[in-house]
Amino acid sequence: MEQAAGTDEQEARRRRQKKIGVVVSNKMQKTVVVQVDRLVMHGLYQKYQRRRSRFLAHDETNACGLGDRVEIRETRPLSRRKRWIVTSILEKARAD
């Protein structure tokens, strides 16, 4: 039996990835660069290594500042490298 097209679309929306990272650049208009850190175990030495990924994310209101912890969600391609959108600001950066 075939499923309805709407059901497939809803499944795809549920499977969208979410990541939590830190804003490292907000110099573009409506775009921020979010750095996501993760730990990966080395295959031979069994030690954890820190790996970093940087994602361009859409920030419609330009609300994100440098150092903010944000949650980003996968979305349709918005430009050549931008495939994520900022869903919420979890923690604002401290102003020292």
C-alpha angles and dihedrals in degrees: 000000000000123000124228117262091241091059092054090050092051091050090052091051091052092051095055111125123244124201136182120218148141126268108242099172135022100166095117126079112261091347132098132183111231121196116208118196123202137170120237124186116234111239098224105028098036092223126131118249125197113237126187132202127188121211130188108226132187115244106184097188098037087236097140120096133191112289097017117142107230140176116230129193130203115252141163117300109283096178138343095296104010114098101140135076129204108244100178145352106237099184132005118226117258115254106224 
